[in-house]
């Protein structure tokens, strides 16, 4: 916590969705926050445990302020969550997921959402740099990673359950969905493929049983409506219903 022994004392209240980041005493606003008199409100909020990616409006005694505001003695500061759906500057909306969110990445790709991911951890610095370079929203459960200043945009993934993670991302960002158009393995685009063109990739049983195929234009992986299709279809249908409200 950035504080000074004799610095200005302020009080904070946090939106319910931010309670996961702060201590019980700050949830109930019992403890005054003593700052050093020079740190910005953004720094103070982060020192209390809340990544700025999760912060919406900051309201001081009824008036909205920026993260550059310097807290003064006696102020009451409301820290609100991001408005949903959250609008991210620029287009198109693209995501970058850290190494722990592989299932979420595959499900976003299944829905046609651009979701960059690798199961080899490149490290926080590389992820932050890629977010900035490609203008991708970095999704992570790592608060420290989301505090890195170089990331372009980011969001904390609140649950460790893939179903809840997907619902949270769809609710927060309302991405455009185009199911069955991306490779779940590499994020490339899928294109229709005739059986003859992909025959060398198929086992004999698949050749006999299926006639409709798609192939990734990036990695060459071939897709068809196999044994797992019903489970994937259920995920897609549920996501489409949720996205439609």
C-alpha positions in Angstrom: 0.0 0.0 0.0 1.3 3.4 -0.9 0.9 5.4 2.3 2.5 7.9 4.6 2.4 7.9 8.4 0.8 11.4 8.4 -0.7 11.4 4.9 -4.3 12.3 4.0 -6.9 9.8 5.2 -9.7 8.8 2.8 -12.5 6.2 2.7 -13.3 3.9 -0.1 -16.3 1.8 -1.2 -16.0 -0.8 -3.8 -18.6 -2.3 -6.2 -19.7 -5.8 -5.2 -17.9 -7.4 -8.2 -14.6 -5.9 -6.9 -14.9 -7.4 -3.4 -12.9 -10.4 -4.6 -9.8 -8.2 -4.7 -9.9 -6.2 -1.5 -9.7 -7.1 2.2 -12.8 -7.5 4.4 -12.1 -4.2 6.2 -12.2 -2.3 2.9 -15.4 -4.2 1.7 -17.2 -2.8 4.7 -15.4 0.6 4.5 -14.4 0.4 8.2 -10.7 1.1 7.7 -9.6 4.6 6.5 -6.9 4.5 3.8 -3.9 6.7 4.5 -2.0 7.7 1.3 1.3 9.5 0.8 -0.3 12.7 -0.6 1.4 12.3 -4.0 0.3 8.9 -5.4 -2.5 9.0 -8.0 -5.8 7.4 -7.3 -5.0 4.7 -9.9 -1.9 3.7 -7.9 -3.8 3.7 -4.6 -6.6 1.5 -6.0 -4.1 -1.0 -7.4 -2.2 -1.0 -4.1 -5.5 -2.0 -2.4 -5.6 -5.1 -4.8 -7.8 -4.0 -7.7 -6.4 -4.2 -11.2 -7.3 -1.1 -13.2 -8.6 -3.4 -15.9 -11.6 -4.0 -13.6 -12.3 -0.4 -12.7 -15.0 1.6 -14.3 -15.9 5.0 -13.0 -14.1 6.6 -10.0 -16.4 8.9 -8.1 -15.1 11.3 -5.4 -17.8 12.9 -3.2 -20.3 12.6 -6.0 -18.0 13.8 -8.9 -16.3 11.6 -11.4 -12.5 11.8 -11.5 -9.8 10.2 -13.5 -7.1 7.7 -12.3 -4.7 10.7 -12.2 -6.6 12.3 -9.3 -4.6 12.8 -6.1 -6.7 11.8 -3.1 -7.2 14.4 -0.4 -8.0 14.2 3.2 -11.6 13.5 4.0 -12.7 12.3 0.6 -15.0 9.4 0.1 -14.1 7.5 -3.1 -16.4 5.1 -4.9 -14.7 2.5 -7.1 -17.2 1.1 -9.6 -16.8 -1.9 -11.9 -16.6 -1.7 -15.7 -19.9 -1.2 -17.5 -21.2 -4.2 -19.4 -21.0 -4.7 -22.3 -17.6 -3.1 -22.2 -16.6 -1.3 -25.4 -13.0 -1.7 -26.4 -11.5 1.0 -28.6 -10.7 0.0 -32.2 -11.8 -3.0 -34.2 -12.0 -5.9 -34.6 -12.3 -7.2 -31.1 -9.6 -9.8 -30.5 -8.4 -11.7 -27.4 -5.2 -13.1 -26.0 -5.4 -15.7 -23.3 -2.7 -16.8 -20.8 -1.4 -20.3 -20.5 -4.0 -21.3 -17.9 -7.1 -20.6 -20.0 -6.8 -23.2 -22.8 -10.3 -24.5 -22.5 -11.7 -21.0 -22.7 -9.6 -20.2 -25.7 -10.9 -23.3 -27.5 -14.5 -22.5 -26.7 -14.1 -18.9 -28.0 -12.6 -20.2 -31.2 -15.4 -22.7 -31.5 -17.7 -19.6 -31.5 -15.7 -17.9 -34.2 -14.0 -15.4 -31.8 -10.4 -14.5 -32.5 -8.6 -15.9 -29.5 -4.8 -16.2 -29.5 -3.3 -18.8 -27.2 -0.4 -21.1 -26.7 0.1 -23.9 -24.2 3.7 -22.9 -23.8 4.0 -20.0 -21.3 5.9 -17.2 -23.0 6.1 -15.2 -19.8 4.3 -12.1 -18.6 6.4 -9.6 -20.5 5.9 -11.4 -23.8 2.1 -11.6 -23.3 1.9 -7.9 -22.4 4.0 -7.0 -25.4 1.8 -9.1 -27.7 -1.3 -7.6 -26.3 0.1 -4.1 -27.2 1.5 -5.1 -30.6 -1.7 -6.8 -31.9 -4.2 -4.8 -29.9 -5.7 -7.8 -28.2 -7.6 -7.9 -24.9 -5.5 -9.9 -22.5 -7.6 -12.4 -20.5 -6.1 -13.7 -17.3 -6.6 -14.8 -13.7 -3.2 -13.3 -12.8 -3.7 -9.9 -11.2 0.0 -9.1 -11.5 0.0 -9.7 -15.2 -3.0 -7.4 -15.6 -1.2 -4.6 -13.8 1.5 -4.4 -16.4 1.4 -1.0 -17.9 2.3 -2.1 -21.5 -0.8 -4.2 -22.1 -3.3 -2.7 -24.5 -6.4 -3.8 -22.7 -7.1 -6.6 -20.2 -9.8 -8.3 -18.2 -9.7 -10.6 -15.1 -11.4 -13.9 -15.6 -13.3 -14.4 -12.3 -14.1 -18.1 -12.3 -12.0 -21.2 -12.7 -14.9 -23.1 -14.4 -14.9 -23.0 -18.2 -18.7 -22.6 -18.5 -18.7 -19.6 -16.2 -15.6 -18.2 -17.8 -17.2 -18.2 -21.3 -20.4 -16.7 -20.0 -18.5 -13.9 -18.3 -16.5 -13.0 -21.4 -19.6 -13.1 -23.6 -21.5 -10.9 -21.1 -18.6 -8.5 -20.6 -17.6 -7.9 -24.2 -20.5 -9.1 -26.3 -18.3 -10.3 -29.2 -19.8 -11.1 -32.5 -20.2 -14.9 -32.8 -19.7 -17.0 -35.9 -19.6 -20.6 -34.8 -17.7 -23.3 -36.7 -15.5 -20.8 -38.6 -12.3 -21.0 -36.7 -9.8 -23.8 -36.0 -10.0 -24.7 -32.3 -6.3 -25.8 -32.5 -4.6 -22.8 -34.0 -7.3 -20.0 -34.3 -7.0 -20.0 -38.1 -10.0 -19.6 -40.5 -11.9 -22.7 -41.7 -12.9 -23.3 -45.3 -15.2 -25.9 -46.8 -13.3 -28.9 -48.2 -14.3 -31.8 -50.4 -13.5 -35.3 -49.4 -11.0 -35.9 -52.1 -8.9 -32.9 -51.1 -8.6 -34.1 -47.5 -8.6 -37.9 -48.0 -5.0 -38.3 -47.0 -5.8 -36.8 -43.6 -8.7 -39.2 -42.9 -8.8 -42.7 -41.4 -10.7 -45.3 -43.4 -13.7 -45.3 -41.1 -14.0 -41.6 -41.4 -13.8 -41.7 -45.1 -16.7 -44.2 -45.3 -18.9 -42.5 -42.7 -18.6 -38.7 -43.4 -18.9 -36.6 -46.5 -18.9 -33.0 -45.2 -15.6 -31.5 -44.2 -13.8 -28.2 -43.3 -10.1 -27.5 -43.3 -8.1 -24.9 -41.5 -6.5 -22.5 -43.9 -3.6 -22.0 -41.5 -2.6 -25.3 -40.1 -4.4 -27.8 -42.4 -6.4 -29.5 -39.7 -9.5 -31.2 -41.0 -12.9 -31.1 -39.2 -16.1 -33.2 -39.6 -19.2 -33.9 -37.5 -17.7 -36.7 -35.5 -18.5 -38.3 -32.1 -17.9 -35.1 -30.2 -20.1 -32.9 -32.3 -23.2 -33.2 -30.1 -21.2 -31.9 -27.1 -19.8 -29.1 -29.1 -23.2 -28.2 -30.6 -24.6 -28.0 -27.1 -21.9 -25.5 -26.1 -22.5 -23.4 -29.2 -26.3 -23.4 -28.8 -26.0 -22.4 -25.1 -23.6 -19.6 -26.0 -25.9 -18.3 -28.8 -28.9 -18.3 -26.5 -26.9 -16.4 -23.8 -25.5 -13.9 -26.3 -29.0 -13.2 -27.6 -30.1 -12.3 -24.1 
